[in-house]
Amino acid sequence: MYKIFIIEDDFSLAEAMQKQITSWGNDVRLVENFQNIIAEFAEYDPHLVLVDIMLPFFNGYHWCTEIRRISNVPIIFISSAADNMNIVMAMNMGGDDFIPKPIDLSVMTAKIQAMLRRTYDLSGKIPVIEHKGAVLNLNDTSLTYKDKRIELTKNEFRILQTLMENKGKVVSRDTLMTKLWQMDCYVEENTLTVNVTRLRKKLEAAGLEAFITTKVGSGYIIE
């Protein structure tokens, strides 16, 4: 599941785009505050941005420049001003593609899918792991569940990533200890227990009860 951020002040168009994009399994957020777009962008942390050129307060070029200060996320411009000058300017300001209005939703879908594929799938890896509604973001070591964002330490992330990659299988304590050794020169046996306990508390606080099960004498499992 990818997260798409739409910066468009034509609400009916934005809703139509949202419906189309969510229909093929992605999450979409529409910008709410056109004066503070960067705050919403940073909080949502999307995989791709769709931005109109003509917007209230500041235009799309401005917001593209601001986003580029903090992120290399793919940005696709959408605009009725589809002359060569605007297209060239959009690319020079940091945009990755351009979709002219009126928007053909099928063309939009194809462009978004191609952009996501090029950006995130070239390595053969997907940027997230999902299980029972819990989405682990491999890019920023966070977990999202029912619109709640859970910040993880590096140890907690390594443990959860390993368990989710092997969901349905028991992962031994030795395997998890090896993952933690990748970050530290030496890890005590108790370190794993402490991190699993803290991780479970974070998951339970977000509503993920009994997400990680202990298999006595074997290890841990996510079923």
Secondary structure, DSSP 4 states (H G I P E B T S, - for coil): --EEEEE-S-HHHHHHHHHHHHTTT-EEEE---TT-HHHHHHHH--SEEEEESS-SSS-HHHHHHHHHHH----EEEEES--SHHHHHHHHHTT--EEEESSP-HHHHHHHHHHHHHHHHSTTS--SEEEETTEEEETTTTEEEETTEEEE--HHHHHHHHHHHHTTTS-EEHHHHHHHHHTTSS---HHHHHHHHHHHHHHHHHTT-TT-SEEETTTEEE--
